[in-house]
């Protein structure tokens, strides 16, 4: 089994189906211009009035209804938003972003919700199409749901998907091949970043004629939501950040510590728990001894680093976390098949092998955003200096490998330039949810996010991993209470009872 570089973890979230599309969305293909920003602010317009959105505010900010690009019920409305690829260039070509509108089952009496998928590279439309019945959340019963395939993802055009990952052999570099192809196609990869993404979200609200809406961001979608809050706060009523990823995080360094922090939590929780401590005594020592032994044994079936990578991925799936002490002990006894018990953690590790029809993950968009926003030349040496001597020596190889891989990638794919990585300060009411064991967006990032959002309410969920609204029932009730009254902290009785 090869040693694998651990990448930022990816969320795929499924969304709700509905019975009827609000009348406001099915006017005659939006045949009147939408009001500009000042007009929207001055007029007392119903929040769900979408008339006149086709021609939009600018020639490149237009919305056109089309057939849905996936197999959708007739009552689901879809379309494409046209925006500039690069807003800094007056001569920029335009790109088309896929949008789906799902009506509230009980009627859209409250401001709609726009869903910002994770990744970067995830597809909001694919999340819906994969399992349309899975988002029967109370707070969406009277709120229309707007799904956006961010630039470079899903059904948006162009896509930065990299089929090269499924087509090349082990001797070739699929990232490099994908990069060369995208450049040859004339795609300006530097324009595929969070700043442009956030401007797209703002343009979508204007193009649809929406006066006020809520943002729901998951994982990378929270970074996007925060950028909207910073640069395009107009019309944003409230925000839910599930597993936050703030711009002021030191991502290269924090990704190392997120794993060591989660392992420390696991070992401490096991020691405090009577059943775990009795059945898996000295779990910490057993783990580190196993990692070291397997890394040093050239005849072993797996490396010790493979165990580290497997646990790192599994930490993000709340249902798998209770299995980890068992898996550690089984691998320590050379039962490597036990790793299969936690290999079902799909939706979190970046899927690199997929067929041409798979819209769930855009590898090129992941690379473009992560390199542009997070990784700079020289980061490997900086991270190495920061963590050597401060993390267990048994983990240095595995955790530094992922940093090395990303820095090497970003040397040619959108090296980090001038990015606003300051903390986002905003008075917009914000609900922040994070899992105790989340290694993709660790709890320290949630604390960092809340520090500059004075009207935020932070809830750390014990025993949980990544993407809480899709895995922890309690967080759904918190989201519902917050959506009903975003000016007050939800009562966390359910969280306290976990």
Number of C-alpha atoms within 10 A of each C-alpha: 8 8 14 14 17 23 18 21 23 28 31 25 24 20 25 21 23 23 15 16 20 23 13 13 23 14 13 12 15 22 12 14 17 23 20 14 14 8 11 18 14 8 10 9 15 14 18 23 17 24 22 20 27 24 19 26 18 14 11 18 21 23 27 19 19 14 14 20 17 14 9 16 12 11 16 20 21 23 19 24 26 25 25 21 25 18 14 10 9 8 10 13 14 17 19 26 25 27 26 25 23 27 28 24 19 15 18 21 15 21 23 26 25 24 24 27 30 29 29 31 33 31 31 30 32 26 23 23 18 15 14 17 13 15 17 15 15 15 20 24 19 17 25 28 26 23 24 29 27 34 29 32 31 29 25 24 18 18 23 27 25 25 21 23 21 13 12 12 10 7 6 12 12 19 17 14 15 19 21 12 15 19 11 9 10 8 18 14 22 18 21 24 24 27 17 22 21 22 18 23 22 18 23 26 20 27 29 24 27 23 25 22 24 22 26 23 25 31 27 31 28 27 25 32 31 28 25 23 22 15 13 16 16 17 20 21 19 25 27 26 29 29 33 33 28 27 24 15 20 14 22 22 20 20 23 24 19 22 24 18 19 22 20 14 15 22 20 14 14 22 18 11 10 11 11 17 17 11 13 18 16 13 21 19 10 16 23 18 14 23 22 16 16 21 17 12 12 10 9 13 11 19 22 27 25 20 22 22 19 20 22 24 29 28 30 32 24 23 16 19 18 14 13 19 21 17 23 26 19 15 21 20 10 15 12 15 10 17 19 10 14 20 13 12 17 16 20 22 20 22 15 16 15 17 13 11 8 13 22 24 30 26 27 25 25 26 24 27 27 24 25 24 22 23 25 20 14 11 18 22 13 12 20 18 12 13 18 13 10 10 15 11 12 19 19 17 12 21 25 22 18 21 25 18 15 24 23 17 17 21 15 11 23 23 20 19 13 7 13 12 14 10 19 22 15 16 13 18 23 27 24 22 25 30 27 23 31 30 28 30 29 26 25 18 23 24 17 18 25 21 15 14 17 13 18 25 19 18 22 18 22 15 19 23 29 32 32 23 21 19 16 19 13 18 23 18 20 22 24 16 18 23 26 13 12 22 15 14 18 20 12 14 10 13 17 10 8 10
